[in-house]
Amino acid sequence: MRRHALNLLRAVARRLWRAALRAVVAGLVFAVCLAVALRLMGVPVPGPEELLDEFEGVSRLAEILS
């Protein structure tokens, strides 16, 4: 019985991991396609350096608020 429960837990964890990985990959592909489409239409899109600067600012804000 214990082995069955452990195998069931492993299967659930494996499915959750796969779903999370698929969601991350799909989100990255969508973001890249959206950025390319916006650039082709002439909309100013921030570069990776600017996005990283903004992310660091959000991280610092989270540290201050926690």
Steps between C-alpha positions, in 0.01 A plus 500: 500500500781739588675434169178561307448835671860600432470409132175697478665802660794479260265481201308806617823693561630402156179622333510829691865553402422433133201735506706776662782454248255510210342818638839671532608401150166604351519835680851565370403411144192723522702791641765473228238480223313798645818707525595419141152587374498830691845593365388422145203735550732775620403497867796581727580189704750516788818300457615219727728733698213734581278209603770366733540844657126511566505148643780594740294798613201275571725257691635781715147624566394149606793480739409835655134405541569156649 
